[in-house]
């Protein structure tokens, strides 16, 4: 029972970290594109 709970916890953490990574990448893409726009205006 404890082993099963541990496996579920690991899977949840993997899913959460994957979502966080995707979220961070999209934010990074938005920031870099807006930075390009700012540097183009100067």
CHARMM internal coordinates of N, CA and C (Angstrom, degrees):
IC EDIT
DIST 1 N 1 CA 1.4612
DIST 1 CA 1 C 1.5294
ANGL 1 N 1 CA 1 C 109.99
DIST 1 C 2 N 1.3280
ANGL 1 CA 1 C 2 N 116.24
DIHE 1 N 1 CA 1 C 2 N -47.52
DIST 2 N 2 CA 1.4598
ANGL 1 C 2 N 2 CA 119.94
DIHE 1 CA 1 C 2 N 2 CA -179.25
DIST 2 CA 2 C 1.5285
ANGL 2 N 2 CA 2 C 110.35
DIHE 1 C 2 N 2 CA 2 C -64.64
DIST 2 C 3 N 1.3438
ANGL 2 CA 2 C 3 N 115.67
DIHE 2 N 2 CA 2 C 3 N -37.99
DIST 3 N 3 CA 1.4659
ANGL 2 C 3 N 3 CA 119.69
DIHE 2 CA 2 C 3 N 3 CA 179.44
DIST 3 CA 3 C 1.5290
ANGL 3 N 3 CA 3 C 109.93
DIHE 2 C 3 N 3 CA 3 C -62.89
DIST 3 C 4 N 1.3254
ANGL 3 CA 3 C 4 N 116.43
DIHE 3 N 3 CA 3 C 4 N -42.41
DIST 4 N 4 CA 1.4672
ANGL 3 C 4 N 4 CA 120.18
DIHE 3 CA 3 C 4 N 4 CA -179.90
DIST 4 CA 4 C 1.5232
ANGL 4 N 4 CA 4 C 110.56
DIHE 3 C 4 N 4 CA 4 C -62.16
DIST 4 C 5 N 1.3293
ANGL 4 CA 4 C 5 N 115.98
DIHE 4 N 4 CA 4 C 5 N -43.34
DIST 5 N 5 CA 1.4651
ANGL 4 C 5 N 5 CA 119.61
DIHE 4 CA 4 C 5 N 5 CA -179.86
DIST 5 CA 5 C 1.5284
ANGL 5 N 5 CA 5 C 109.91
DIHE 4 C 5 N 5 CA 5 C -62.65
DIST 5 C 6 N 1.3413
ANGL 5 CA 5 C 6 N 116.09
DIHE 5 N 5 CA 5 C 6 N -38.15
DIST 6 N 6 CA 1.4589
ANGL 5 C 6 N 6 CA 120.07
DIHE 5 CA 5 C 6 N 6 CA 179.68
DIST 6 CA 6 C 1.5323
ANGL 6 N 6 CA 6 C 110.06
DIHE 5 C 6 N 6 CA 6 C -64.21
DIST 6 C 7 N 1.3382
ANGL 6 CA 6 C 7 N 117.27
DIHE 6 N 6 CA 6 C 7 N -41.84
DIST 7 N 7 CA 1.4604
ANGL 6 C 7 N 7 CA 121.07
DIHE 6 CA 6 C 7 N 7 CA 179.22
DIST 7 CA 7 C 1.5237
ANGL 7 N 7 CA 7 C 110.98
DIHE 6 C 7 N 7 CA 7 C -62.38
DIST 7 C 8 N 1.3339
ANGL 7 CA 7 C 8 N 116.67
DIHE 7 N 7 CA 7 C 8 N -42.22
DIST 8 N 8 CA 1.4654
ANGL 7 C 8 N 8 CA 120.60
DIHE 7 CA 7 C 8 N 8 CA 179.48
DIST 8 CA 8 C 1.5158
ANGL 8 N 8 CA 8 C 109.65
DIHE 7 C 8 N 8 CA 8 C -63.73
DIST 8 C 9 N 1.3356
ANGL 8 CA 8 C 9 N 116.47
DIHE 8 N 8 CA 8 C 9 N -40.08
DIST 9 N 9 CA 1.4644
ANGL 8 C 9 N 9 CA 120.36
DIHE 8 CA 8 C 9 N 9 CA 179.91
DIST 9 CA 9 C 1.5283
ANGL 9 N 9 CA 9 C 109.98
DIHE 8 C 9 N 9 CA 9 C -63.19
DIST 9 C 10 N 1.3331
ANGL 9 CA 9 C 10 N 117.12
DIHE 9 N 9 CA 9 C 10 N -43.05
DIST 10 N 10 CA 1.4663
ANGL 9 C 10 N 10 CA 120.59
DIHE 9 CA 9 C 10 N 10 CA 179.74
DIST 10 CA 10 C 1.5230
ANGL 10 N 10 CA 10 C 109.93
DIHE 9 C 10 N 10 CA 10 C -62.78
DIST 10 C 11 N 1.3545
ANGL 10 CA 10 C 11 N 116.10
DIHE 10 N 10 CA 10 C 11 N -43.45
DIST 11 N 11 CA 1.4614
ANGL 10 C 11 N 11 CA 119.09
DIHE 10 CA 10 C 11 N 11 CA -178.83
DIST 11 CA 11 C 1.5288
ANGL 11 N 11 CA 11 C 110.55
DIHE 10 C 11 N 11 CA 11 C -64.35
DIST 11 C 12 N 1.3272
ANGL 11 CA 11 C 12 N 117.30
DIHE 11 N 11 CA 11 C 12 N -41.72
DIST 12 N 12 CA 1.4643
ANGL 11 C 12 N 12 CA 120.39
DIHE 11 CA 11 C 12 N 12 CA 178.89
DIST 12 CA 12 C 1.5230
ANGL 12 N 12 CA 12 C 110.70
DIHE 11 C 12 N 12 CA 12 C -62.28
DIST 12 C 13 N 1.3365
ANGL 12 CA 12 C 13 N 116.79
DIHE 12 N 12 CA 12 C 13 N -40.09
DIST 13 N 13 CA 1.4624
ANGL 12 C 13 N 13 CA 119.44
DIHE 12 CA 12 C 13 N 13 CA -179.96
DIST 13 CA 13 C 1.5233
ANGL 13 N 13 CA 13 C 110.72
DIHE 12 C 13 N 13 CA 13 C -66.89
DIST 13 C 14 N 1.3566
ANGL 13 CA 13 C 14 N 116.78
DIHE 13 N 13 CA 13 C 14 N -37.17
DIST 14 N 14 CA 1.4656
ANGL 13 C 14 N 14 CA 119.61
DIHE 13 CA 13 C 14 N 14 CA 178.24
DIST 14 CA 14 C 1.5170
ANGL 14 N 14 CA 14 C 110.09
DIHE 13 C 14 N 14 CA 14 C -64.43
DIST 14 C 15 N 1.3274
ANGL 14 CA 14 C 15 N 116.21
DIHE 14 N 14 CA 14 C 15 N -44.40
DIST 15 N 15 CA 1.4709
ANGL 14 C 15 N 15 CA 120.05
DIHE 14 CA 14 C 15 N 15 CA 179.94
DIST 15 CA 15 C 1.5166
ANGL 15 N 15 CA 15 C 109.71
DIHE 14 C 15 N 15 CA 15 C -62.61
DIST 15 C 16 N 1.3400
ANGL 15 CA 15 C 16 N 115.96
DIHE 15 N 15 CA 15 C 16 N -44.82
DIST 16 N 16 CA 1.4606
ANGL 15 C 16 N 16 CA 119.58
DIHE 15 CA 15 C 16 N 16 CA -177.81
DIST 16 CA 16 C 1.5274
ANGL 16 N 16 CA 16 C 110.45
DIHE 15 C 16 N 16 CA 16 C -63.53
DIST 16 C 17 N 1.3213
ANGL 16 CA 16 C 17 N 117.55
DIHE 16 N 16 CA 16 C 17 N -42.87
DIST 17 N 17 CA 1.4657
ANGL 16 C 17 N 17 CA 119.80
DIHE 16 CA 16 C 17 N 17 CA -179.04
DIST 17 CA 17 C 1.5259
ANGL 17 N 17 CA 17 C 110.37
DIHE 16 C 17 N 17 CA 17 C -67.67
DIST 17 C 18 N 1.3328
ANGL 17 CA 17 C 18 N 117.18
DIHE 17 N 17 CA 17 C 18 N -34.92
DIST 18 N 18 CA 1.4585
ANGL 17 C 18 N 18 CA 119.64
DIHE 17 CA 17 C 18 N 18 CA 177.11
DIST 18 CA 18 C 1.5144
ANGL 18 N 18 CA 18 C 111.13
DIHE 17 C 18 N 18 CA 18 C -64.51
DIST 18 C 19 N 1.3320
ANGL 18 CA 18 C 19 N 116.50
DIHE 18 N 18 CA 18 C 19 N -42.62
DIST 19 N 19 CA 1.4675
ANGL 18 C 19 N 19 CA 120.37
DIHE 18 CA 18 C 19 N 19 CA 178.61
DIST 19 CA 19 C 1.5197
ANGL 19 N 19 CA 19 C 109.62
DIHE 18 C 19 N 19 CA 19 C -64.74
DIST 19 C 20 N 1.3357
ANGL 19 CA 19 C 20 N 116.64
DIHE 19 N 19 CA 19 C 20 N -42.71
DIST 20 N 20 CA 1.4677
ANGL 19 C 20 N 20 CA 120.23
DIHE 19 CA 19 C 20 N 20 CA 179.66
DIST 20 CA 20 C 1.5250
ANGL 20 N 20 CA 20 C 110.48
DIHE 19 C 20 N 20 CA 20 C -62.18
DIST 20 C 21 N 1.3294
ANGL 20 CA 20 C 21 N 116.56
DIHE 20 N 20 CA 20 C 21 N -40.71
DIST 21 N 21 CA 1.4636
ANGL 20 C 21 N 21 CA 119.70
DIHE 20 CA 20 C 21 N 21 CA -179.14
DIST 21 CA 21 C 1.5186
ANGL 21 N 21 CA 21 C 110.39
DIHE 20 C 21 N 21 CA 21 C -63.98
DIST 21 C 22 N 1.3465
ANGL 21 CA 21 C 22 N 116.20
DIHE 21 N 21 CA 21 C 22 N -43.69
DIST 22 N 22 CA 1.4583
ANGL 21 C 22 N 22 CA 119.50
DIHE 21 CA 21 C 22 N 22 CA 179.35
DIST 22 CA 22 C 1.5251
ANGL 22 N 22 CA 22 C 110.21
DIHE 21 C 22 N 22 CA 22 C -63.58
DIST 22 C 23 N 1.3339
ANGL 22 CA 22 C 23 N 115.44
DIHE 22 N 22 CA 22 C 23 N -41.81
DIST 23 N 23 CA 1.4669
ANGL 22 C 23 N 23 CA 121.00
DIHE 22 CA 22 C 23 N 23 CA -179.68
DIST 23 CA 23 C 1.5233
ANGL 23 N 23 CA 23 C 110.04
DIHE 22 C 23 N 23 CA 23 C -61.95
DIST 23 C 24 N 1.3411
ANGL 23 CA 23 C 24 N 115.44
DIHE 23 N 23 CA 23 C 24 N -44.82
DIST 24 N 24 CA 1.4655
ANGL 23 C 24 N 24 CA 120.39
DIHE 23 CA 23 C 24 N 24 CA -179.08
DIST 24 CA 24 C 1.5275
ANGL 24 N 24 CA 24 C 110.36
DIHE 23 C 24 N 24 CA 24 C -64.46
DIST 24 C 25 N 1.3447
ANGL 24 CA 24 C 25 N 117.06
DIHE 24 N 24 CA 24 C 25 N -40.15
DIST 25 N 25 CA 1.4605
ANGL 24 C 25 N 25 CA 119.90
DIHE 24 CA 24 C 25 N 25 CA 179.96
DIST 25 CA 25 C 1.5189
ANGL 25 N 25 CA 25 C 110.92
DIHE 24 C 25 N 25 CA 25 C -63.97
DIST 25 C 26 N 1.3303
ANGL 25 CA 25 C 26 N 117.35
DIHE 25 N 25 CA 25 C 26 N -41.32
DIST 26 N 26 CA 1.4712
ANGL 25 C 26 N 26 CA 119.21
DIHE 25 CA 25 C 26 N 26 CA -179.36
DIST 26 CA 26 C 1.5230
ANGL 26 N 26 CA 26 C 110.02
DIHE 25 C 26 N 26 CA 26 C -66.45
DIST 26 C 27 N 1.3384
ANGL 26 CA 26 C 27 N 117.05
DIHE 26 N 26 CA 26 C 27 N -38.96
DIST 27 N 27 CA 1.4700
ANGL 26 C 27 N 27 CA 120.28
DIHE 26 CA 26 C 27 N 27 CA 177.45
DIST 27 CA 27 C 1.5279
ANGL 27 N 27 CA 27 C 109.71
DIHE 26 C 27 N 27 CA 27 C -63.86
DIST 27 C 28 N 1.3275
ANGL 27 CA 27 C 28 N 116.30
DIHE 27 N 27 CA 27 C 28 N -42.66
DIST 28 N 28 CA 1.4661
ANGL 27 C 28 N 28 CA 120.20
DIHE 27 CA 27 C 28 N 28 CA -179.58
DIST 28 CA 28 C 1.5274
ANGL 28 N 28 CA 28 C 110.46
DIHE 27 C 28 N 28 CA 28 C -62.52
DIST 28 C 29 N 1.3379
ANGL 28 CA 28 C 29 N 116.75
DIHE 28 N 28 CA 28 C 29 N -41.00
DIST 29 N 29 CA 1.4674
ANGL 28 C 29 N 29 CA 120.47
DIHE 28 CA 28 C 29 N 29 CA 179.02
DIST 29 CA 29 C 1.5200
ANGL 29 N 29 CA 29 C 110.10
DIHE 28 C 29 N 29 CA 29 C -63.48
DIST 29 C 30 N 1.3348
ANGL 29 CA 29 C 30 N 116.84
DIHE 29 N 29 CA 29 C 30 N -43.37
DIST 30 N 30 CA 1.4699
ANGL 29 C 30 N 30 CA 119.98
DIHE 29 CA 29 C 30 N 30 CA 179.55
DIST 30 CA 30 C 1.5255
ANGL 30 N 30 CA 30 C 110.36
DIHE 29 C 30 N 30 CA 30 C -62.44
DIST 30 C 31 N 1.3292
ANGL 30 CA 30 C 31 N 116.80
DIHE 30 N 30 CA 30 C 31 N -45.32
DIST 31 N 31 CA 1.4690
ANGL 30 C 31 N 31 CA 120.60
DIHE 30 CA 30 C 31 N 31 CA -178.52
DIST 31 CA 31 C 1.5255
ANGL 31 N 31 CA 31 C 110.45
DIHE 30 C 31 N 31 CA 31 C -63.51
DIST 31 C 32 N 1.3264
ANGL 31 CA 31 C 32 N 117.21
DIHE 31 N 31 CA 31 C 32 N -44.61
DIST 32 N 32 CA 1.4669
ANGL 31 C 32 N 32 CA 119.24
DIHE 31 CA 31 C 32 N 32 CA -177.67
DIST 32 CA 32 C 1.5229
ANGL 32 N 32 CA 32 C 110.59
DIHE 31 C 32 N 32 CA 32 C -66.56
DIST 32 C 33 N 1.3371
ANGL 32 CA 32 C 33 N 117.77
DIHE 32 N 32 CA 32 C 33 N -38.10
DIST 33 N 33 CA 1.4701
ANGL 32 C 33 N 33 CA 118.99
DIHE 32 CA 32 C 33 N 33 CA 179.41
DIST 33 CA 33 C 1.5223
ANGL 33 N 33 CA 33 C 110.24
DIHE 32 C 33 N 33 CA 33 C -68.03
DIST 33 C 34 N 1.3310
ANGL 33 CA 33 C 34 N 117.47
DIHE 33 N 33 CA 33 C 34 N -38.45
DIST 34 N 34 CA 1.4688
ANGL 33 C 34 N 34 CA 118.95
DIHE 33 CA 33 C 34 N 34 CA 178.86
DIST 34 CA 34 C 1.5272
ANGL 34 N 34 CA 34 C 109.91
DIHE 33 C 34 N 34 CA 34 C -69.44
DIST 34 C 35 N 1.3336
ANGL 34 CA 34 C 35 N 117.19
DIHE 34 N 34 CA 34 C 35 N -33.62
DIST 35 N 35 CA 1.4671
ANGL 34 C 35 N 35 CA 119.57
DIHE 34 CA 34 C 35 N 35 CA 176.92
DIST 35 CA 35 C 1.5254
ANGL 35 N 35 CA 35 C 109.99
DIHE 34 C 35 N 35 CA 35 C -65.47
DIST 35 C 36 N 1.3453
ANGL 35 CA 35 C 36 N 116.79
DIHE 35 N 35 CA 35 C 36 N -38.75
DIST 36 N 36 CA 1.4681
ANGL 35 C 36 N 36 CA 119.79
DIHE 35 CA 35 C 36 N 36 CA 177.66
DIST 36 CA 36 C 1.5199
ANGL 36 N 36 CA 36 C 109.78
DIHE 35 C 36 N 36 CA 36 C -62.49
DIST 36 C 37 N 1.3271
ANGL 36 CA 36 C 37 N 117.04
DIHE 36 N 36 CA 36 C 37 N -41.70
DIST 37 N 37 CA 1.4663
ANGL 36 C 37 N 37 CA 120.27
DIHE 36 CA 36 C 37 N 37 CA 179.38
DIST 37 CA 37 C 1.5234
ANGL 37 N 37 CA 37 C 110.27
DIHE 36 C 37 N 37 CA 37 C -62.68
DIST 37 C 38 N 1.3339
ANGL 37 CA 37 C 38 N 116.93
DIHE 37 N 37 CA 37 C 38 N -41.32
DIST 38 N 38 CA 1.4695
ANGL 37 C 38 N 38 CA 120.73
DIHE 37 CA 37 C 38 N 38 CA -179.35
DIST 38 CA 38 C 1.5300
ANGL 38 N 38 CA 38 C 110.07
DIHE 37 C 38 N 38 CA 38 C -64.28
DIST 38 C 39 N 1.3335
ANGL 38 CA 38 C 39 N 117.09
DIHE 38 N 38 CA 38 C 39 N -44.82
DIST 39 N 39 CA 1.4630
ANGL 38 C 39 N 39 CA 119.53
DIHE 38 CA 38 C 39 N 39 CA -178.02
DIST 39 CA 39 C 1.5208
ANGL 39 N 39 CA 39 C 110.52
DIHE 38 C 39 N 39 CA 39 C -69.54
DIST 39 C 40 N 1.3334
ANGL 39 CA 39 C 40 N 118.32
DIHE 39 N 39 CA 39 C 40 N -28.19
DIST 40 N 40 CA 1.4670
ANGL 39 C 40 N 40 CA 120.14
DIHE 39 CA 39 C 40 N 40 CA 177.67
DIST 40 CA 40 C 1.5187
ANGL 40 N 40 CA 40 C 110.85
DIHE 39 C 40 N 40 CA 40 C -68.92
DIST 40 C 41 N 1.3366
ANGL 40 CA 40 C 41 N 117.09
DIHE 40 N 40 CA 40 C 41 N -31.09
DIST 41 N 41 CA 1.4625
ANGL 40 C 41 N 41 CA 119.43
DIHE 40 CA 40 C 41 N 41 CA -178.12
DIST 41 CA 41 C 1.5255
ANGL 41 N 41 CA 41 C 111.52
DIHE 40 C 41 N 41 CA 41 C -75.03
DIST 41 C 42 N 1.3325
ANGL 41 CA 41 C 42 N 117.57
DIHE 41 N 41 CA 41 C 42 N -26.27
DIST 42 N 42 CA 1.4691
ANGL 41 C 42 N 42 CA 118.76
DIHE 41 CA 41 C 42 N 42 CA -178.16
DIST 42 CA 42 C 1.5241
ANGL 42 N 42 CA 42 C 112.04
DIHE 41 C 42 N 42 CA 42 C -80.61
END
COOR INIT
IC SEED 1 N 1 CA 1 C
IC BUILD
